Amino acid sequence: MSAGGVSVPRSEENMMKAYALRAFGPPEQLALTDIDQPAPAEDEVLVRVRATSVQPYDWHFLRGEPYIARLMSGGVGLRKPSIAILGADVAGVVEAVGTAVTGFQPGDEVFAMLKGGGFAEYVCVRENELAPKPENLSFEQAAAVPLAANTALVALRDEGRIQPGQRVLINGASGGVGTFAVQLAHAFGAVVTGICGTRNMELIRSLGADAVIDYTAADFTRSGQRYDLLVDIAGSRSMSACRRVLTAKGTYVAVGGPAGRWVQPAGRMFAALALAPFISQRVALAEVTRCTRNRENLMELTELIEDGKITPVIDRTYPFTEIPAAVRYQEEGHATGKVVVVDD
């Protein structure tokens, strides 16, 4: 094959295993396949993947849902998946570098957030998207960071415009994004309240929440409390109900919500944005996949990780050969923190 202007002869030495996705459907559509190993272009780094993670992002491309996303530019694809190899989180070791790469060399331990490619033994990453792995994290832990922590950072810092001393509410505090959001909000000096189920309340307190609401026992929208910022990951209440817990000039940031076959969670987010011009509170959407500062964000997160201010929470770890099982478990929606896949 030819990649990055480099001709690579096809042989067993140039092959790798990857989970190829050729059609929308259940996790069984992820077929472990021998394919050509990529060769780095001038500005790319070839990474031997040591760990990746699974998340709702992968689920949407796997299922092709919500169906409205098939019609959107840059979406999941109209008739077949737009990403052939899923896996947005990568932690691994530099195998080779392109001729124009100056910041990395073989043997460096790195991590990155990508559009796809992590469900494979090797992946090529542009140098400007790659960051050194935090020194105090294993590959397994580092693979839990990129997409989830980046989403939490964008939601709080960029869209939420968080300030020290603000009262911040995290709805969906025990998931992959939520566990990072609680820790980041605490690190930014906010007074943090997390919403989760009964079994995760102590965990959320340990991550820095000043208060925890058990959603199985209380409706947070009728608590009478007011917050400066609500980061809504769970999407468990309507926008009109969520407005009741915000101050007059408070901010609502939509991150996710329950998945649906046709429109949700996209429809709920678009409805919130449509309401924004008519209310006093700010409404924003955390679209981390469109962020152009992923490497810079990873470097900022690395500082917080190495300072001990945030740490990944991992629910389960699966071997590479069981990626379909890992995706199926994550799809059930009960994971606390992240679901990670490690090299066999």
Secondary structure as the mmCIF struct_conf table of DSSP 4:
data_model
#
loop_
_struct_conf.conf_type_id
_struct_conf.id
_struct_conf.beg_label_comp_id
_struct_conf.beg_label_asym_id
_struct_conf.beg_label_seq_id
_struct_conf.end_label_comp_id
_struct_conf.end_label_asym_id
_struct_conf.end_label_seq_id
STRN STRN1 SER A 2 ALA A 3
TURN_TY1_P TURN_TY1_P1 GLY A 4 GLY A 5
STRN STRN2 VAL A 6 SER A 7
BEND BEND1 SER A 11 SER A 11
HELX_RH_3T_P HELX_RH_3T_P1 GLU A 12 ASN A 14
STRN STRN3 MET A 15 LEU A 21
BEND BEND2 ALA A 23 PRO A 26
HELX_RH_3T_P HELX_RH_3T_P2 PRO A 27 GLN A 29
STRN STRN4 LEU A 30 ASP A 36
HELX_LH_PP_P HELX_LH_PP_P1 GLN A 37 PRO A 38
TURN_TY1_P TURN_TY1_P2 GLU A 42 ASP A 43
STRN STRN5 GLU A 44 VAL A 54
HELX_RH_AL_P HELX_RH_AL_P1 PRO A 56 ARG A 63
TURN_TY1_P TURN_TY1_P3 GLY A 64 GLY A 64
BEND BEND3 PRO A 66 PRO A 66
HELX_RH_3T_P HELX_RH_3T_P3 TYR A 67 LEU A 71
BEND BEND4 MET A 72 MET A 72
TURN_TY1_P TURN_TY1_P4 SER A 73 GLY A 74
BEND BEND5 GLY A 75 VAL A 76
BEND BEND6 LEU A 78 LYS A 80
BEND BEND7 SER A 82 SER A 82
BEND BEND8 ALA A 84 ILE A 85
STRN STRN6 ASP A 89 VAL A 97
TURN_TY1_P TURN_TY1_P5 THR A 99 ALA A 100
BEND BEND9 GLY A 103 GLY A 103
TURN_TY1_P TURN_TY1_P6 PRO A 106 GLY A 107
STRN STRN7 GLU A 109 MET A 113
BEND BEND10 LYS A 115 GLY A 116
BEND BEND11 PHE A 119 PHE A 119
STRN STRN8 ALA A 120 ALA A 120
BEND BEND12 GLU A 121 GLU A 121
STRN STRN9 TYR A 122 ARG A 126
HELX_RH_3T_P HELX_RH_3T_P4 GLU A 127 GLU A 129
STRN STRN10 LEU A 130 PRO A 132
HELX_LH_PP_P HELX_LH_PP_P2 LYS A 133 PRO A 134
TURN_TY1_P TURN_TY1_P7 GLU A 135 ASN A 136
BEND BEND13 LEU A 137 LEU A 137
HELX_RH_AL_P HELX_RH_AL_P2 PHE A 139 ALA A 142
TURN_TY1_P TURN_TY1_P8 ALA A 143 ALA A 144
BEND BEND14 VAL A 145 VAL A 145
HELX_RH_AL_P HELX_RH_AL_P3 PRO A 146 LEU A 153
HELX_RH_PI_P HELX_RH_PI_P1 VAL A 154 GLU A 159
BEND BEND15 GLY A 160 GLY A 160
TURN_TY1_P TURN_TY1_P9 PRO A 164 GLY A 165
STRN STRN11 ARG A 167 ASN A 171
TURN_TY1_P TURN_TY1_P10 GLY A 172 SER A 174
STRN STRN12 GLY A 175 GLY A 175
HELX_RH_AL_P HELX_RH_AL_P4 GLY A 176 ALA A 187
TURN_TY1_P TURN_TY1_P11 PHE A 188 GLY A 189
STRN STRN13 VAL A 191 CYS A 196
HELX_RH_3T_P HELX_RH_3T_P5 THR A 198 ASN A 200
HELX_RH_AL_P HELX_RH_AL_P5 MET A 201 SER A 206
TURN_TY1_P TURN_TY1_P12 LEU A 207 GLY A 208
BEND BEND16 ASP A 210 ASP A 210
STRN STRN14 ALA A 211 ASP A 214
TURN_TY1_P TURN_TY1_P13 TYR A 215 ALA A 217
HELX_RH_3T_P HELX_RH_3T_P6 PHE A 220 ARG A 222
BEND BEND17 SER A 223 SER A 223
STRN STRN15 TYR A 227 ASP A 232
BEND BEND18 ILE A 233 ALA A 234
BEND BEND19 ARG A 237 ARG A 237
HELX_RH_AL_P HELX_RH_AL_P6 MET A 239 ARG A 243
TURN_TY1_P TURN_TY1_P14 ARG A 244 VAL A 245
STRN STRN16 LEU A 246 ALA A 254
BEND BEND20 ARG A 261 VAL A 263
TURN_TY1_P TURN_TY1_P15 GLN A 264 PRO A 265
HELX_RH_AL_P HELX_RH_AL_P7 ALA A 266 LEU A 275
HELX_RH_3T_P HELX_RH_3T_P7 ALA A 276 PHE A 278
BEND BEND21 ILE A 279 GLN A 281
STRN STRN17 ARG A 282 LEU A 285
HELX_RH_3T_P HELX_RH_3T_P8 VAL A 288 ARG A 290
BEND BEND22 THR A 292 THR A 292
HELX_RH_AL_P HELX_RH_AL_P8 ASN A 294 GLU A 306
TURN_TY1_P TURN_TY1_P16 ASP A 307 GLY A 308
BEND BEND23 LYS A 309 LYS A 309
STRN STRN18 ILE A 314 PRO A 319
HELX_RH_3T_P HELX_RH_3T_P9 PHE A 320 GLU A 322
HELX_RH_AL_P HELX_RH_AL_P9 ILE A 323 GLU A 331
TURN_TY1_P TURN_TY1_P17 GLU A 332 GLY A 333
BEND BEND24 THR A 336 THR A 336
STRN STRN19 GLY A 337 GLY A 337
STRN STRN20 LYS A 338 VAL A 342
#
